[in-house]
Amino acid sequence: MSQRWMLCLWLFVAYFLTGYLGLSLPAVGTQITLIWLPTGIAVACLYRWGYQFWPTVTIASVSLDVASGVPVVTALAIAVGNTLAPVLAAWLLHRIKFQSTLRRWQDIVLLAIAAPLGMLISATIGILMIKFFGGTFGNEIVAWLCWWIGDSLGVIIAAPLVLSASKAEFVRIRRRWVELALWFALTLTVTWGVFVFNDNVGEPALALAFVPLPLIAWATLRFGATGTSLAIVLLSTVAAWGTANQTGMFYRAQPIEQLLLLAAYIATAITLGWLISSLHFAQVKAIDIQLILEEALREASMGVLLTDSERHVTYVNAGFTRLTGFTEREMIGKRLGKTGEMDAKDADPLSSESLELDINAAGNIDAEFLDRRKDGTDFWNAVIVMPLSSSHGDQDGFLCIQRDVTIRKVAELAMCQSESRLQTILNLEPECVKILDSEGRLMEMNPAGLAMIQAESLDQVAGACMAEMIAESHRAMFYHMHRQVLAGASVTYEFPAYTLDGRQLWLESHAVPYRDNEGRIIGQLAVTRDMTQRKIAENELRASDARYRQLFDSNPQPMWVYDLETLAFLAVNGAAIQHYGYTREEFLAMTIKDIRPPEDIPALLESIKHIPAGIDKAGIWRHRLRSGALINVEITSHSLHLDGRLADLVLAIDITERLRIEERLRTSLSEKTAMLKEIHHRVKNNLQIIMSLLNLQAGQTGDLAALGVLRESQNRVRSMSLVHETLYQSENLARIDMRDYLDSLVKYLFRSYGVDSSRIQIRIDIDDLSLDLHQAIPFGLIINELISNSLKYAFPGNRSGEISIQQRSIREHFHTFVIADDGIGLPEPLNLKALRTLGLQLVHDLIQQLLGTLTVVESPQLQFSISFPMDVQQEMTA
């Protein structure tokens, strides 16, 4: 059978038997007893073994009630309270830090608090269930109070016995089994005689109740906590038995009075028993501590001396004799101090005037001074003196602890001298010198190091973990190096670190083991140099080299580097290997002369003669491929120093095909230019023929109106012919210079209409402006119509005036022209939406063709403002 089932069986049997005994001690009816020990057993078991034993408590409660004649349903209901109450009490004991050893009086107080709180549940549920299932009580409040007090007393009485029980306790009690049997027999006899056989019922016999109390003290002093618990259980049970059977001094007709008297008595017995127990345990503990201290003092290597308030020696240990040479017999009774029987040569720790002043002023001293032994030899004595005071604050004497620190003081003196010399060297050292302990914390750092990390003093960084100053990416490396140093190695490593103001440094540290006076490695001694500037330069150089190498290797055009002295190739990129057909090994075994035609080598040698570093050169040369074919390449080179020698970095672009294409383009362009000139020439000739036909037609008609129409048509044809004539004579076949064109057009119109240029002046104010063919012809026709109208109608008779053509810029990408005259103006307002004359309709249509606008202003002079985009074809396409 497992241990768990054994514990369940034990709990069931103990609960059932003590419950059966409790039911024989009724206070009210048959279910409410004077004391209920099963609850105490349940609380103790749940506290010690765990809450998982609650089903056993429930089963035992139901079995007990059913066995005593209670209906099963009522028994189940009562068992709920009998289970919840111990669980709550055990939970409270865990929460309030109760100690089951019961060696403190506080533990009994905590038990006395938890028990009544937990038993509120059992008393309340029990009374309610009995009442609900048909039970009757004379007074429910009295019944509830009796139930609650009985359960609470059961916990306080029975729980300590179960809690204090252990194998060690049973072994200790078993050694005194004869005395235990005698005590048990005597206690049972006395309590039975006082509470059962005693016929003196009532108050006059109350004094007899105190007769058994000394037996509790006997059990406590001889059998410990178990004896105390056993005595209280036995005394309480017999007292409750006699009271329930109407004997003894606690029996009363009123159940509540009887219960309160019994409860008060049991509480008195419990208080007495556990008070004696706590005092006994305190005394035993004090004796044990005293024995341990006495043994420690005897074996201690330090000297210990005690005096009374008058400084008379009352105790010295063996360590004091070994330290000073004075025996206990020589020291006991001697008075210490400068006015006593011993002077400073007699190992008197209190003889120094300064020490005495320190004691009087501060109470405690801790000092080291040169002292003398009994044999006359000197030694350094480390003394701790503490006044001993009574509980009332009176001084009872002094405790003096002494130890020999001569070796340490001599070593410290030598170390101070060595450290002084070392500190001088460190202060003059321009590099950072630091000492780290075994954990990597900073112990020492010279001024140069403090300045390096921007610390004002050592106190600002002393004790700081060096790893926290190092960049996180290098902390693992630092710890690895630190472990190697602690293992005895000397290491050099680089790492990024941060100053106190957040600036990053690159440091190089050379670390060696740092040893104590006994040669043990206790840390590292490191010399650290600031490598920030060198690191920055290295990083920039690597980055620059990587960038240029990447550009060199990834360039799609052939590139190489060759020595300007030997002309040998030093490096080539992949494009050169692919384009020229040589392997990299073949290239590096060749010189620059090997890829040039023999006839070009003298020019090559002349071009590279006396070239200093930093010179850029460019030119077109012929190169020979591995296949033997010659190509034309455009060379761009830059001379530079490379590894101590002058070299040339070359970019070669194969322009063989480009030169062939350029030649073909030049030939084609020449042919097209000739063809376009011929076209413009023929168009101009055709327009001249049209003009001649119009002129012949005009010569054969006598109608003045028809003659005017023919002249206007002739002028319009002339404006278009003039465009082609201008293009034919121009070097630029795509655009027309409008200043020359307008000047020729206006002169022609003046001649055509027979206008005297001295009477009507023409002013052309146009910037250097050129238009393409698509714009020039419509624009020329518009100018032809507007100037013709001014010449015909603006200046009747011999009226003089001025006609102007001005270019104005209103907004970007637009041409704006104003054609104005200071003649007589229009005979009536001009309606641009209903034009009657052919010329103005033609102007309107041509402006729309140019995607432009026309604005007419009639005062103070007639002005036609024309605006159109600079690139009509692009606007039309959009």
Protein Blocks (a to p, Z undefined) as FASTA:
>chain_A
ZZklmmmmmmmmmmmmmmmmmmmmcfbhjlbcfbdfklmmmmmmmmmnopklmmmmmmmm
mmmmmmnopafklmmmmmmmmmmmmmmmmmmmmmnopafklpafklmmmmmmmmmmmmmm
mmmmmmmmmmmnopacfblklmmmmmmmmmmmmmmmmmmmmmmgcfklmmmmmmmmmmmm
mmmmmmmmmmmmmmmmpmbgcjklmmmmmmmmmmmmmmmmmnojmlmmmmmmmmmmmmmm
mmmnopajkbcfblklmmmmmmmmmmmmmmmmmmmmmmmmmmmmmmmmmmmmmmmmmmpm
bdcddddfkopafbdcfklmmmnopafklmgopacdjklmbdfknopaklpmklmmmmmm
nopacdddddddfkopacdddddddddddfkopafbdcdddddfklmmmmmmmmmmmmmm
mmmmmmmpmbdcddddfkopafbdcfklmmmnopabfklmgoiafklmpcfklmmmmmmm
mmmmmnopacddddddddfkopacdddddddddddfkopafbdcdddddfklmmmmmmmm
mmmmmmmmmmmmmpmbdcddddfklopafbdcfklmmmnopafklmmmpcfklmpcfklm
mmmmmmmgoiaehiacddddddddfkopacddddddddddeehiacdddddddfklmmmm
mmmmmmmmmmmmmmmmmmmmmmmmmmmmmmmmmmmmmmmpcbfklmmmmmmmmmmmmmmm
mmmmmmmmpmblkbccfklmmmmmmmmmmmmnopafklpccddddddddddfklmmmmmm
mmmmmmmmmmmmmmgcjbdcddddddddfbghiacdddddfbebjfbdcdfklcfbfklm
mmmmmmmmnopacdddfbfbdcddddddfblmlmmmZZ
